[in-house]
Structure formats: structure tokens, C-alpha cells
């Protein structure tokens, strides 16, 4: 039971980190476009 919870936490943690990286990339790209315009 505890192992399942640990696996779920690791899964959601990795998903959260990847989505965070994606958001950072989006912000960087938007700033880049704003710098051009």
C-alpha cells in the first residue's frame, strides 16, 4: 500500500516538474517574442 502511494507521489512529482519546465519555456519564448516586437 505504501509502495503504491510512493509510486504515485513520484509520478505526480515528475509530471509537476515537467509541466513546470514547460511553463518556464513558454514564458521564455513569450519574452523573446515581446523583445522582438
C-alpha positions in Angstrom: 0.0 0.0 0.0 2.7 2.4 1.0 4.7 1.4 -2.1 1.7 2.4 -4.4 1.5 5.8 -2.7 5.2 6.4 -3.1 5.0 5.5 -6.8 2.0 7.8 -7.3 3.9 10.6 -5.5 6.9 10.1 -7.7 4.7 10.0 -10.8 2.9 13.2 -9.9 6.2 14.8 -8.8 7.7 14.2 -12.2 4.6 15.4 -14.0 4.6 18.5 -12.0 8.3 19.2 -12.7 7.9 18.6 -16.4 4.9 20.9 -16.6 6.9 23.5 -14.6 9.7 23.3 -17.2 7.1 23.6 -20.0 5.7 26.7 -18.3 9.2 28.2 -18.0 9.9 27.5 -21.6 6.7 29.2 -22.6 7.5 32.3 -20.5 10.9 32.5 -22.1 9.5 32.2 -25.6 6.9 34.8 -24.9 9.5 37.2 -23.5 11.6 36.5 -26.6 8.7 37.5 -28.9 8.0 40.6 -26.8 11.6 41.6 -27.1 11.4 41.3 -30.9 8.2 43.4 -31.1 
